[in-house]
């Protein structure tokens, strides 16, 4: 006070003296003051310091926020934002201005967290962290489940209960804080640690419900980038169904609750057995459908080739035998594989641990693949044999034989096929059928190798009739 009184009594003060006096008065009385206003001007210096001004309807206040304090802000500072700044008033002597040195800045009301959340969400979206093309599928039956959460919360108890009730699978817990200072960094380290383990097939991160601020660790950028960088599938299970955090958008799967996450990552034992039975039934249906198709094709071919039945009886019996043998072989293989599947199922029911079920599942897949390959091979071979038989049958058809130079000789009156020259008498009238067209002839002479004398071979038409009547081989064949 003595110094203040001395200043007041002085008649003339220098600029420096007055500025120092004002600085002493202001800085002593306005330490830890909070001011609400709208950011009017704003500049972020390359050093990291923030220079801005606050205004209301009647006044403006210059302010500065140094880099250390500015690095703790969770949102992007911009013009027009209404904020509450807490700090101290100081006088900048070189210019004679007073300003506020800001230690903390928040958006007015409870909107600062929502603003920070929305700004981060937009930035990560444009970087592609939410792109569905990056999403990985969950394994059908994981060998081991990694969980990043608090070891003392209700969430871990609920997840363990569901996991062991549905299917006893091994679990590895990475204990972390799920809220408060440093929680986000711990969660990110837990994700990275579990992701490096070869025995972990899927990772769950989560916690129970809470306020937006309680769940904030899962909105931090460090957690989002750890989830995106993970090679293993990540399930985000934070809060309740109505709660959404950044990790939900980046994770491969979002679960409404921690309990829901446990239900997603492992199937129920009974559901797995039902799945095995369903696949077995599908294989059986496919096999018998193929057999029915082949039998229909065979019957259709049989109907088309019914005219030369006497010549085809042996071939038809052979085809029936092949079809029956193929069907018997397939049934035998099916019964053998079904018996093996039943033994696998019995082993699953008795042993029940995840590793043995996984081994059985792999063996089942291998058996299914072999069965499908055997079915395809058998069906392909049967189809090939049928096609070859059909081709052979077609080659023996009357039309094909006629095209090779043979002819069919019938009596003109009775249409009876003549099979030997001994059945003919001179003067018999015959019809000769070729591959293309026919001719009517009259027998002049007969004999095993009879040919008319060179000087009396008749007309060209008569020679053709005589040659036709003497073709004993054609009559025998047809």
Secondary structure, DSSP 4 states (H G I P E B T S, - for coil): -HHHHHHHH-SS--HHHHHHHHHHHHHHH-EEEEEEEEEEEEEE-TTS-EEEEEE-SS-EEEEEE-HHHHTT--S---TT-EEEEEEEEEEETTTTEEEEEEEEEEETTTHHHHHHHHHHHHHHHHHTTT-GGG--PPPSB-SEEEEEE-TTSHHHHHHHHHHHHH---EEEEEE---SSTTHHHHHHHHHHHHHT-TT--EEEEEE----TTTTGGGGSHHHHHHHHH-SSEEEEEESSTT---HHHHHSSEE-SSHHHHHHHHB--HHHHHHHHHHHHHHHHHHHHHHHHHHHHHHHHHHHHT-TTHHHHHHHHHHHHHHHHHHHHHHHHHHHHHHHHHHHHHHHHHHH--HHHHHHHHHHHHHHHHHHHHHHHHHHHHHHHHHHHHHHHHHHTSHHHHHHTT--EEEETTT-PBP--GGG--TT-EEEEE-SS-EEEEE-----SS----GGG---HHHHHHHHHHT-HHHHHH-
